[in-house]
Amino acid sequence: MADISIDQVKHVADSARLAITDEEAEAFTKQLDSILEYAEQLNELDTTNVEPTTHVLDSKNVLRKDEPKEWITQEDALNNAPDTKGDYFRVPSILE
């Protein structure tokens, strides 16, 4: 794998609208090189019999089915309210 140059780091920083100094560009170049070297080790693994996945966990939808069911009546709901007006809940005003 080719090494990353300082010009490439500056170009990416400029594309991301980041102002970096020459010292920072040099430090980032070394850091990115070491990261890419570490990632390159993945190419050494034998993945012939490994199925591609989108997630490491075998996730399944655990939500219940959305089915209609009986619920309390409007009258029962209003009976639990501290303040009502007709068929509505009454709440304190928040706007002046």
C-alpha positions in Angstrom: 0.0 0.0 0.0 1.3 3.5 -0.9 2.1 5.9 1.9 0.0 8.9 2.5 1.7 12.1 1.6 1.5 15.4 3.4 -0.1 16.9 0.3 -2.9 14.3 0.5 -3.5 15.1 4.1 -3.6 18.8 3.4 -6.0 18.2 0.5 -8.4 16.2 2.6 -8.2 18.8 5.4 -9.0 21.5 2.9 -11.9 19.5 1.5 -13.3 19.2 5.0 -12.7 22.9 5.6 -10.2 22.3 8.3 -7.3 24.6 8.9 -4.2 22.6 9.9 -0.6 23.6 10.3 2.3 22.0 8.6 3.2 20.3 11.9 -0.3 18.9 12.3 -0.2 17.7 8.7 3.0 15.9 9.3 1.6 14.3 12.5 -1.6 13.3 10.8 0.4 11.8 7.9 2.2 9.5 10.4 -1.0 8.6 12.3 -2.9 7.8 9.1 -0.1 5.7 7.8 -0.1 3.6 11.0 -3.9 3.2 10.8 -3.7 2.1 7.2 -0.9 -0.4 8.0 -3.0 -1.8 10.8 -6.1 -2.1 8.5 -4.0 -3.7 5.8 -3.6 -6.7 8.1 -7.2 -7.6 7.3 -6.2 -8.5 3.8 -4.0 -11.3 5.3 -7.1 -13.1 6.7 -8.7 -16.0 4.8 -12.3 -15.0 4.4 -13.2 -17.6 1.8 -16.0 -19.3 3.7 -17.2 -16.2 5.6 -20.6 -14.9 4.6 -20.9 -11.1 4.1 -22.9 -9.5 6.9 -24.4 -6.1 7.6 -24.2 -6.4 11.3 -22.2 -8.5 13.7 -25.2 -9.5 15.7 -28.1 -11.5 14.3 -30.7 -8.9 15.0 -34.4 -9.6 14.5 -37.4 -7.4 14.9 -38.7 -7.9 18.4 -41.6 -5.6 18.3 -45.1 -7.0 18.7 -47.6 -6.9 15.9 -49.5 -3.7 15.6 -53.0 -4.9 15.9 -56.1 -2.9 17.0 -57.5 -3.7 20.4 -60.0 -2.3 22.8 -59.0 0.7 24.8 -60.5 2.9 27.4 -63.4 5.2 26.3 -63.0 9.0 26.0 -65.2 9.3 29.1 -62.9 7.0 31.2 -59.8 9.0 30.0 -61.4 12.3 30.9 -62.4 10.9 34.3 -58.7 10.5 35.2 -57.8 14.1 34.2 -57.4 16.7 36.9 -59.2 19.4 34.8 -61.5 19.0 31.8 -63.7 21.3 29.7 -66.4 19.5 27.7 -64.8 16.6 25.8 -61.2 17.9 26.2 -58.3 17.9 28.7 -57.7 21.4 30.1 -54.0 22.3 30.6 -52.3 25.5 31.8 -51.5 28.0 29.2 -47.8 28.3 28.2 -48.1 31.2 25.8 -48.6 34.8 26.8 
